[in-house]
Amino acid sequence: MSSLTGTGIAKHFGGIKALDGVDIVITEGEILGLVGPNGSGKSTLINVLSGYYRADAGRTVFDGDDLLRLGPHEIAAAGLARTFQIPRPFRTMTARENVALSYMFGQRRHSLAQARQAADQWLEFTDLANVGELPIDQLTLHQLKFLELARALATEPKLLLLDEVLAGLNPTEVEESIGMIQRIHAQGVTLVIVEHLVRVVTALSTSLIVLNQGRVIAHGDPEVVMQEPEVVRAYLGSRWEHA
């Protein structure tokens, strides 16, 4: 059973076709890796699916809802959440308040007391319990990345889109983040991971989509996909295809 099906998704910025008729199927319970060279359309696709950008064409159905007709808050209420590559917390609030706010405006409405309790639970889950009362400017990049996860999880998503959650982290932090992603998936959340660290996303993913110049050029088993000639050409150029 698919959780999300997108057909013919297009997004143009002037004369640039950032997404050029993308078809995508995300199956419930999977970890879908989304990779491609710089400028291939990965983050644009995440922005369209989450409602941050409005698509120019196409249709995306998520559990019966056509997402391309909904606003970002309605998409979040439908059960789809996302993180940003550059964390975007409310900087006048503490970490705990950030997570509590997300919980209050997720799929269901909750009281402030419930939101505070849930915030404590998600901060503990993401190893941030000791920084809950700190102002945002005192958190490290690693902690801000995990706060993005906590905020997204607080909305109780069925599908979570992770936009380069490993970007800017050192090797130790990358390993900790991989463990966190696996723990989130174990909670029953379907995941889409956008990542430049192809080795990592290939190891994590149950299936892989490769984008190039706004189009899907491969989709399937990660190990098989990364060996396909068109994928090799997209990453390394044609002279490497038969190397």
N, C-alpha and C positions, 0 to 999 in steps of 0.2 A: 504493500500500500504506500503510495507516495504521499509525503507531507506537503510538498510544494511542487507545482508544475508551472514553468514559465515558457511561453512560446513567442518568438519573434520580437524579443525585447530590444528596443532601439533607443539610443540616447545620443544626440548630436550637440556639439558645442561649436556653433558657427558652421564651418565647413569640415570640422573634424568629427568623424564617426567613432565616438568612444565605445558604443555598443552597436553592432550592426546585425540585428536579427538573431539574438542569442536565444537558444533553447536550452532549458535546464530542468532536470528532475532531481529533487532531493527526497530520498526515501526515508521514511520515519525510522529513527533509531540509528542512522548511519553517521559517520564522520566523513564529510565530503571535503576534500582538499581542492582549493581553487588557486592555480598557479599560472604563471605566464611571465614573459619579459616585461620590463618597465614600459608603462603606457599601453598595456594589452587590454585594459578595461576592468581589471579585478575589483578595485575599490569603487569604480563607477557602478558596477553591478550590485555591490553591497549597498551603495547609497540609493539605488533605485528600488531594490527589494525592501529596504527599510523605510522608504518614503522620504528620505532626505532629498533626493532628486525626483522629479516627475518624469516618467518615461515619455518619449515622443511617440512610441508605438509599441504594440505587443499586449500580452495578457499574462497575468501571474495569479494562479489560484492556490490559495493556502487554506486547507481545511474548509473549502467551500466559499471562501471570501476572495474576491478579485482585489488583490492588494493595490493594483495600479489606480484604483478608484478611491482609495482611502488615504487619509492623512497620516503622518507619523504616529500620532497618539492613538489613532484607531488601529493601526497595524500592531502597535505594542499591546493594545488591549486584546487583539486577536490571538496573541501568544507568540509573536516574533520579536526578538530583541537583538540588539547589536552593540558592539563596542567600537570605539574609534581608535585609529592608529595613534593619534595624539590625544591623550586623555582629556576629557572635557567635563570635569566636575564643577559643581557650584562652589566657587572659591571663597564665598563668604560663609559657607557652612562647614561644619566638621565632617569628617569621614562618616561618622555614624548618621548624621543628619542627611547626608547625601543618599545613603542607602535607604533610610527610612522614607524619604520622599519618593524614591523609585517604587517602593513597596506600596505606598498609598495610591499610586496612580498606575498600577499594573493591570492585570486582567480583572481583578475585583477591587472594590473599594473597602478600605480598612480604617479602623480608628487609629489615632495617634499612638495610643498605648500598644496596639498590635504592631504598628509599624516599628516602634522602637525595639520591641522584642524580636521581631523578624530581622531588623538591622543587626542586632547583636549576634544572631545565629549565622547570618551570612558573612559578617566580619570574621567570626570564628572559623567558618568554613574556608575562607580565603586567607587565613593566617594573618588577619589584620586586627584581631581583638585588642591588641595592646596600643593601637593608634587611633581608636575610634573617636576619641575626644580631641585629637590634634587638629589644628587648622591645616588646610590643604597644602599650604606652602612649606610645611615641615615634612611632607612625605617625599620619599625617594621616587625615582621613575618606576622602579619595580613595584613599589607599594601603590603608586597611582594606576599602574596597569592592572593590578589585582583589585583595586577599588572599582575600576571599570567593570571587571567581572562581577563583583559583588552587587553593583548597581543593576547590571543586566539581569542577574539571577533573581534579584529581589522582585522583578516584575513577573516571576513565575512563568518563564517562557517554555514553549514546546520546541521552538527552533531558535538557536542562538548563532548569530553571525559574528565571527571573530576576525576583525580587520587588523592583521599584522600585530598580534598581541605580543610577539617575541621581539619586535623591532627595538633596537637600542639597548638590549639586555646583554650582560656578560654571560659566558658559558654556564656558570653556576646558576644564574637566574633563569636561563633558558631551560635548564633541566628541571628546575622547580616549577616553571610554568607548564612544561609538558606534563608533569605529574598532576598539576591542577586541572588541566584540560581533560585528562583521563578521569579524574574524580568527578568532574562535571558531567561527562558522558555517562558515567556509572549511575548518575542520578536519573537517567532516562531522558536526557535532553539531546535532541538531534543537533548536530554541529556542522557549520560550514567554516572552514579555516582558510583565510587568505594569508599567504606567507611567502617571503622571498627565500627562506631557508628550505630549499626543495627537499634536502635529505630528511629534515625533520617532519615536514608535512606528509611526505611519502610514507614515512614510518608510522605516522599517526592515523592516516586516512584509511577508510575502508573502500573508498573509490576516489577518483581524481578527475577533475576537469582542467584542461589546459586552454587558456585563451591566448589569442594572438591577433593584434590589430582589431580588437572588438568582436572577434568571432571565436566560437568553440572549434578547436582543431583536433581535440581528442577527449574521450571520456571512457573510463573503465577502471580496471585493476591498476593500482598505482605503479607496480613494477613493470607491467606490460606497457602502459601508456608512455612512460618515460623512455622507452626504447623505440617508440614509433619514429620513423624517419622525419615526418613533418615536425614533430616536437623537437627532435635533435636539431633540425635546421633552425627552428625558431629561437633556440637558446644559443647555439654554437655556430650557426652558419652552415652553408651547404658543403663546405670542404671537410667538415667533420662527419658527415652522414655515413660514410663508408669506412671511417677510421677504425 
